[in-house]
Amino acid sequence: MQVPGQLRLITRGTADDHRGLDLHIGTQCLVTAASSVAIIAAIVLIAFL
């Protein structure tokens, strides 16, 4: 999760071409975080049931 943030900082100051890549990396980071939370929630739910 740390690497995408660092990449975003590096690409922010460069040409407009990198904005699409920046957005893609940010979206992937959010999707990864969301799926991780969903998996953890499912495990916790199963454990309590």
N, C-alpha and C positions, 0 to 999 in steps of 0.2 A: 504493500500500500504506500510505502514511502517513495518508491522510485517514480511513479507517475507524477507526483507532486513536484519532484525535483525537475523532471523533464518539462513540466508545464512552466516552471520558473525560467528555465533556459530558453524555451521557444517563444515566450511571451514578447520579448524585445525584438525578435527577428521579423522577417518579411511576412506579408499577409498569407502566403502559401502555407505557412505553418499553423495558421489558426484552425484550419480544418483538422489537422493532425492533433492539435492541442485539444480540441473539442472531443475528438474520437477517444483520446487517451482518458480524458476526464469522464466521459460516458462509460467507458469500459471499467474504470475504477469504481464508479457508482454501482454498476451492475454486479461487479464482483463483491462489493460490500453488501449489497442487498441480498444476493444469493447466499452469502456466508451467514448473514443474520437469519435468513429463512431456514437454513440447514440447522443452525444452533437452536432456533425456536422449535423446530420439529423434534429434535433430539430431547429437548427439555420436556416437551409435551408428552412424548412417548414414555419418558422416564417417570413422569408424574402419574400417567394413566396406568 
